[in-house]
Amino acid sequence: MKRNVSETIEELTDEERKLYDRQIRLWGLEAQRRLNKFRVCVAGMTGLGAEVAKNVILAGVAQVTLMDHKEVLENDFRSQFMVKPQDLGKNRASASLSYARRLNPMVKTEALEEDILEKDDSAFLKQFDMLVVCDMIPLKRAFDLDDRCRKNNVKLIFGHVLAGMGFFISDLMNFDFVGEVINHLKDGKQVKNEPMNRLYPPMREIMNVRYVNKRSGAALTKRTNKCVLQLYLLLEFYKETADSIPTKEDLENLLPKVAERLGAPEERFEIDLLDEILSHEPGPVAATVGGVLGQEVVKVASQNCVPFHNSFVFDVDTCQGVVELLK
C-alpha cells in the first residue's frame, strides 16, 4: 500500500531524538519518523554495498538486511571496508555484520547468506520497503527482479561499480514526496515545500532509449556524456551473464550492435578510453557512487527532496556524475 506523505507516524523516543538531532534539524521530524519505519535490503556486499549500508544505517532506518551468497575474496579488500583479512573465504554478508551493527545499534541489522536471484517468493520481498542490488547480475534477471518488486510494491535500485565507472538505475514506481517550489517575487523569492509525485518507468524500458540530434523527451543526444553510452555497452555485455569483467575486445565487438540499436555514432562511445573501466571496483569510486546512492535511499525513505529520475552514472575520467531519464 502506498504511503501518504502526510500520514502520522508514532513519536520518536527520547534516545532517538538525541541521536538524530542534527538530522531532524536538517530535514524535519516527520521525515525522520518516516526513516525510522523504513526497511531496506542491501543485496551484494561489495564495496558499493558496504557504502550504501553504512550511509543508510547511520541515517537511522528501521531495519537493514545485508544479503550475499558470495565469499570474501582478495579483491574485496580494495573497497569493502566492513571485512577484515581474517574474513577471507567467509560469507560477505555475515563477515560485514559486526561492523554494520556497531555503526548504529538502534537499527535492526541482520545478515542473510542467500542469492537474491533465488528469492522469488512474494513473502520475502514484502519484508522490505526497498531492495538495493549492489552487485552485477544478468540484465535480463535484473528486469525480472524489477517486475517482481513492482508486483509486491517494493522499490528497487540496481547499481554496480567498475574501476572507472559506477552507475545505478532506480525504479520507485509511483512515488510521492515533498519537494521545494520556488516562486520568484519582485522583492525576492519564496521557497515552499509542497507534495509532489513522480512516475518511474519499469527498469526494462531503459533498453527503449534512442539517440537523437535534438532533445525530445527521454532520449540521448550529442550532449549526452560518453559514460552513459558506455553504460549501454556494459549492459549489453551483462545481458545474459555476470560471471566476468569484459575486456576491451569484448566491448569493441559489441559496439556496432549497440550503436545501431541506439542509433548513435560509434565514435560517440569513445571506446579507446574503455581500458580505464575494465577492472575491479576501487574504494574511491565505490565511496563516491555509494554516497550518492545512499542519499537516494534516504530521500526515498524520508519522502523528502527530489530523487533522481531514473539513472545516475559516474565517470572517473571527468569526475562527473550524470543523471539521465532512460526509458
Backbone torsions as a table, in degrees:
resi	resn	phi	psi	omega
1	MET	NA	133.4	-177.2
2	LYS	-69.8	133.1	-179.0
3	ARG	-84.6	133.6	179.6
4	ASN	-83.1	138.3	-177.4
5	VAL	-57.1	-36.2	-172.2
6	SER	-95.6	8.2	-176.2
7	GLU	-65.5	152.9	180.0
8	THR	-85.5	130.1	179.0
9	ILE	-120.0	144.2	-173.3
10	GLU	-58.8	155.7	-173.8
11	GLU	-64.4	152.3	172.0
12	LEU	-76.0	153.7	174.1
13	THR	-75.4	165.3	178.0
14	ASP	-60.9	-37.5	179.6
15	GLU	-64.7	-40.6	178.3
16	GLU	-67.2	-41.0	178.4
17	ARG	-61.0	-39.5	-179.8
18	LYS	-69.3	-44.2	-177.7
19	LEU	-65.6	-40.4	-174.7
20	TYR	-102.6	23.3	-174.6
21	ASP	-56.4	-46.4	-177.9
22	ARG	-64.5	-40.8	179.7
23	GLN	-66.0	-40.0	179.2
24	ILE	-62.2	-38.8	177.5
25	ARG	-66.2	-30.2	-177.5
26	LEU	-77.5	-51.2	-174.0
27	TRP	-120.9	2.8	172.0
28	GLY	96.6	160.0	-175.7
29	LEU	-68.2	-42.2	-178.1
30	GLU	-62.1	-40.1	178.6
31	ALA	-63.8	-40.9	179.1
32	GLN	-67.4	-35.6	176.7
33	ARG	-61.6	-42.1	179.0
34	ARG	-66.2	-39.7	175.9
35	LEU	-56.9	-42.4	-175.7
36	ASN	-70.7	-2.9	176.6
37	LYS	-110.3	-2.9	-169.7
38	PHE	-88.1	137.2	-177.9
39	ARG	-117.6	125.5	-174.1
40	VAL	-124.0	139.0	170.2
41	CYS	-113.1	121.9	175.0
42	VAL	-101.6	107.5	-176.9
43	ALA	-100.5	114.6	-177.1
44	GLY	106.8	91.1	-177.1
45	MET	-88.6	59.7	171.1
46	THR	-78.2	-173.8	172.5
47	GLY	-60.4	-40.2	176.4
48	LEU	-62.5	-44.9	179.8
49	GLY	-61.6	-39.6	178.8
50	ALA	-64.4	-41.7	178.9
51	GLU	-63.8	-44.6	180.0
52	VAL	-63.9	-47.1	-179.9
53	ALA	-59.0	-44.8	179.2
54	LYS	-57.1	-50.9	-176.0
55	ASN	-65.3	-37.2	-178.8
56	VAL	-73.6	-39.6	178.4
57	ILE	-64.6	-44.4	179.8
58	LEU	-64.1	-29.8	179.5
59	ALA	-70.1	-24.0	174.8
60	GLY	97.0	41.6	173.3
61	VAL	-73.1	173.8	-177.6
62	ALA	-75.2	-43.1	-171.7
63	GLN	-150.2	138.4	173.3
64	VAL	-129.6	123.3	176.1
65	THR	-105.9	120.4	176.2
66	LEU	-90.0	121.9	-172.8
67	MET	-126.3	129.1	177.2
68	ASP	-166.9	141.8	176.3
69	HIS	-105.0	-3.0	-175.4
70	LYS	-94.0	160.6	178.5
71	GLU	-94.9	158.5	175.6
72	VAL	-69.0	126.6	178.3
73	LEU	-115.9	167.9	179.1
74	GLU	-55.8	-39.5	-178.1
75	ASN	-62.5	-24.7	-178.8
76	ASP	-64.8	-26.0	-176.5
77	PHE	-72.0	-7.9	174.8
78	ARG	-68.2	-32.3	-169.3
79	SER	-143.4	-18.2	-174.8
80	GLN	-91.1	93.2	-172.5
81	PHE	-78.3	-8.2	-179.2
82	MET	-82.8	-13.0	-179.3
83	VAL	-108.8	156.2	-177.8
84	LYS	-117.4	163.2	-179.9
85	PRO	-53.9	-34.4	-179.8
86	GLN	-72.0	-7.7	178.0
87	ASP	-87.7	-0.6	-178.9
88	LEU	-53.5	126.3	-179.9
89	GLY	91.1	-11.5	178.0
90	LYS	-85.0	165.8	176.6
91	ASN	-65.4	135.5	-175.2
92	ARG	-65.8	-36.7	-179.4
93	ALA	-68.6	-48.8	-178.9
94	SER	-65.4	-37.5	179.7
95	ALA	-67.3	-24.2	-178.9
96	SER	-87.7	-13.2	-168.4
97	LEU	-64.8	-43.7	-177.1
98	SER	-60.6	-46.0	178.6
99	TYR	-61.9	-45.7	-176.8
100	ALA	-62.4	-40.7	-178.9
101	ARG	-66.8	-32.2	179.9
102	ARG	-69.6	-22.6	-178.3
103	LEU	-62.9	-40.3	-176.9
104	ASN	-159.7	94.4	-177.6
105	PRO	-61.4	-15.0	-178.1
106	MET	-82.3	-10.0	177.2
107	VAL	-97.1	128.5	176.3
108	LYS	-70.9	113.3	-176.3
109	THR	-123.8	129.4	-178.8
110	GLU	-141.8	163.9	-178.8
111	ALA	-116.8	146.4	179.4
112	LEU	-134.1	117.5	-176.4
113	GLU	-90.5	65.7	-178.5
114	GLU	-141.5	163.1	179.3
115	ASP	-91.9	124.1	-178.5
116	ILE	-59.0	-29.9	-178.6
117	LEU	-72.8	-14.8	177.9
118	GLU	-94.3	-6.2	-178.6
119	LYS	-99.6	80.5	-174.7
120	ASP	-101.6	11.5	-179.8
121	ASP	-91.3	146.2	-177.9
122	SER	-64.8	-34.8	-177.3
123	ALA	-59.8	-36.8	179.0
124	PHE	-67.7	-50.5	-176.5
125	LEU	-63.1	-34.9	-176.7
126	LYS	-69.1	-7.9	175.0
127	GLN	-71.1	-15.3	-171.1
128	PHE	-123.1	154.6	171.1
129	ASP	-89.6	-27.7	-179.5
130	MET	-147.2	141.3	172.6
131	LEU	-112.8	128.4	177.5
132	VAL	-118.3	111.7	180.0
133	VAL	-94.9	119.2	-173.3
134	CYS	-117.7	28.7	175.5
135	ASP	-143.0	151.3	-178.4
136	MET	-69.6	132.3	173.0
137	ILE	-128.9	156.8	179.1
138	PRO	-53.2	134.8	-172.9
139	LEU	-58.8	-41.3	-179.7
140	LYS	-61.6	-37.1	179.5
141	ARG	-75.5	-29.0	173.8
142	ALA	-64.5	-40.1	177.6
143	PHE	-65.1	-40.9	177.7
144	ASP	-63.6	-40.2	177.9
145	LEU	-63.2	-40.3	177.5
146	ASP	-62.3	-40.2	177.2
147	ASP	-60.2	-42.1	179.9
148	ARG	-67.7	-39.4	178.0
149	CYS	-62.6	-43.1	178.0
150	ARG	-60.6	-42.8	-179.1
151	LYS	-60.5	-32.0	-177.0
152	ASN	-105.1	13.1	177.1
153	ASN	57.8	42.0	177.3
154	VAL	-111.9	125.0	179.5
155	LYS	-72.9	147.6	-176.0
156	LEU	-132.5	134.7	167.6
157	ILE	-126.1	131.1	-177.2
158	PHE	-121.4	121.2	-177.2
159	GLY	-141.6	166.4	-178.9
160	HIS	-160.5	154.5	178.8
161	VAL	-130.7	130.9	166.0
162	LEU	-113.9	-178.0	-171.6
163	ALA	-58.0	-44.5	-174.0
164	GLY	-111.5	8.0	-177.5
165	MET	-152.3	142.8	170.7
166	GLY	-138.0	149.8	-178.6
167	PHE	-151.2	160.7	163.9
168	PHE	-150.5	152.4	-179.7
169	ILE	-124.8	132.8	-175.2
170	SER	-111.2	138.7	167.6
171	ASP	-127.1	96.8	-179.7
172	LEU	-99.0	7.2	177.6
173	MET	59.3	-124.2	179.5
174	ASN	-103.2	98.6	-166.4
175	PHE	-108.3	125.5	175.1
176	ASP	-97.8	139.5	179.2
177	PHE	-158.1	173.7	176.1
178	VAL	-107.6	125.0	-179.9
179	GLY	-128.1	164.4	-179.5
180	GLU	-84.3	136.3	172.7
181	VAL	-117.1	123.8	-177.7
182	ILE	-104.5	120.3	175.8
183	ASN	-106.6	122.8	179.9
184	HIS	-87.8	119.4	-178.3
185	LEU	-111.3	169.6	-179.4
186	LYS	-62.0	-36.5	-176.4
187	ASP	-101.1	21.4	179.2
188	GLY	138.1	-151.9	178.4
189	LYS	-130.4	152.4	-179.4
190	GLN	-117.1	126.6	179.9
191	VAL	-109.1	123.8	-179.8
192	LYS	-126.0	145.8	173.2
193	ASN	-94.3	124.4	-177.4
194	GLU	-134.3	149.0	175.6
195	PRO	-62.5	138.2	179.2
196	MET	-135.5	170.0	179.1
197	ASN	-142.9	142.6	177.7
198	ARG	-139.0	131.0	178.5
199	LEU	-95.1	133.0	177.9
200	TYR	-110.6	135.7	178.3
201	PRO	-74.7	153.9	171.6
202	PRO	-54.7	146.7	-172.9
203	MET	-60.6	-32.2	-177.8
204	ARG	-66.4	-15.7	180.0
205	GLU	-73.7	-9.2	176.6
206	ILE	-62.7	-22.3	-179.5
207	MET	-79.3	-4.9	179.6
208	ASN	-87.9	-6.9	-173.9
209	VAL	-65.1	148.8	179.7
210	ARG	-132.5	153.9	177.9
211	TYR	-90.9	128.2	179.7
212	VAL	-131.3	162.5	-178.9
213	ASN	-75.3	-29.4	179.1
214	LYS	-128.7	151.1	179.5
215	ARG	-63.5	126.8	179.1
216	SER	-145.6	86.8	-177.3
217	GLY	71.8	-137.3	-179.3
218	ALA	-89.5	103.6	-178.3
219	ALA	-159.1	162.7	174.1
220	LEU	-95.6	143.2	-178.9
221	THR	-133.3	-178.3	178.8
222	LYS	-65.9	-15.2	177.4
223	ARG	-88.7	-9.7	-179.1
224	THR	-65.3	133.0	178.4
225	ASN	-58.4	140.9	-178.1
226	LYS	-57.7	-27.7	-176.6
227	CYS	-64.9	-27.9	177.9
228	VAL	-69.6	-41.0	176.7
229	LEU	-66.9	-39.9	177.4
230	GLN	-63.9	-32.7	176.0
231	LEU	-57.8	-40.1	-179.8
232	TYR	-66.3	-29.8	172.9
233	LEU	-64.8	-44.7	178.7
234	LEU	-63.3	-43.8	-179.7
235	LEU	-63.1	-35.8	177.2
236	GLU	-65.6	-41.8	178.5
237	PHE	-62.1	-39.0	-176.5
238	TYR	-92.6	17.0	-176.9
239	LYS	-62.3	-42.1	-174.2
240	GLU	-105.5	-29.3	-174.1
241	THR	-144.1	159.3	177.9
242	ALA	-136.1	34.2	-172.6
243	ASP	-89.9	-6.4	-175.5
244	SER	-150.2	167.3	174.0
245	ILE	-94.8	131.6	-177.4
246	PRO	-67.8	147.9	171.6
247	THR	-89.2	166.8	176.3
248	LYS	-60.5	-37.2	178.9
249	GLU	-63.1	-39.9	177.5
250	ASP	-56.6	-47.4	-176.4
251	LEU	-72.8	-33.3	175.4
252	GLU	-62.6	-37.7	178.9
253	ASN	-68.9	-30.1	-179.6
254	LEU	-83.6	-18.6	-172.9
255	LEU	-54.5	-50.4	-178.7
256	PRO	-58.7	-39.8	-179.1
257	LYS	-65.4	-46.6	-177.7
258	VAL	-69.3	-41.9	179.2
259	ALA	-61.6	-40.6	179.5
260	GLU	-66.7	-42.0	-179.3
261	ARG	-64.4	-41.3	179.6
262	LEU	-77.9	-22.2	-174.1
263	GLY	76.9	29.0	-175.6
264	ALA	-108.3	145.6	175.0
265	PRO	-63.3	138.2	-177.2
266	GLU	-60.6	-34.3	-177.5
267	GLU	-67.0	-19.1	179.5
268	ARG	-68.9	-18.1	-178.6
269	PHE	-80.1	-14.3	-179.2
270	GLU	45.0	56.7	-171.1
271	ILE	-66.4	-20.5	178.7
272	ASP	-63.3	-20.6	179.9
273	LEU	-87.2	-3.9	-171.6
274	LEU	-69.6	-18.7	176.8
275	ASP	-56.4	-28.3	-176.4
276	GLU	-70.3	-20.7	-174.2
277	ILE	-105.4	-3.9	-170.9
278	LEU	-94.1	67.2	173.4
279	SER	-161.6	-180.0	-175.7
280	HIS	-68.9	162.2	-174.0
281	GLU	-69.4	128.9	173.7
282	PRO	-88.5	155.7	-177.7
283	GLY	-57.1	-46.2	-177.5
284	PRO	-60.8	-38.7	179.8
285	VAL	-70.9	-42.3	177.6
286	ALA	-60.9	-39.6	-180.0
287	ALA	-66.3	-40.8	-179.0
288	THR	-66.3	-53.3	-178.3
289	VAL	-67.5	-39.0	178.9
290	GLY	-64.4	-34.7	176.5
291	GLY	-65.2	-42.9	178.8
292	VAL	-67.7	-44.9	-179.2
293	LEU	-63.9	-42.8	178.2
294	GLY	-59.9	-38.2	177.7
295	GLN	-66.2	-33.9	176.1
296	GLU	-64.2	-39.9	177.5
297	VAL	-62.8	-41.5	178.6
298	VAL	-63.6	-40.9	176.4
299	LYS	-58.0	-44.8	-177.8
300	VAL	-67.9	-44.9	-177.8
301	ALA	-63.8	-40.3	-177.9
302	SER	-86.3	-12.6	-173.9
303	GLN	53.1	38.6	-175.8
304	ASN	-128.0	125.6	-178.4
305	CYS	84.7	160.4	-174.7
306	VAL	-84.5	120.2	178.0
307	PRO	-78.8	159.3	177.9
308	PHE	-63.8	148.4	-174.4
309	HIS	-133.8	96.6	0.2
310	ASN	-130.0	7.9	-179.0
311	SER	-138.4	154.5	175.1
312	PHE	-134.2	130.7	177.2
313	VAL	-128.5	130.1	179.1
314	PHE	-106.8	125.8	-178.0
315	ASP	-107.8	110.7	-178.7
316	VAL	-65.8	-32.1	-178.2
317	ASP	-57.6	-37.4	-179.1
318	THR	-111.3	-2.9	-173.9
319	CYS	52.9	43.4	-175.2
320	GLN	-123.6	136.3	172.8
321	GLY	-101.3	134.5	-175.3
322	VAL	-120.9	128.9	174.9
323	VAL	-105.8	125.2	-180.0
324	GLU	-133.8	142.4	169.9
325	LEU	-87.9	109.4	-178.1
326	LEU	-107.8	116.6	176.9
327	LYS	-164.3	NA	NA
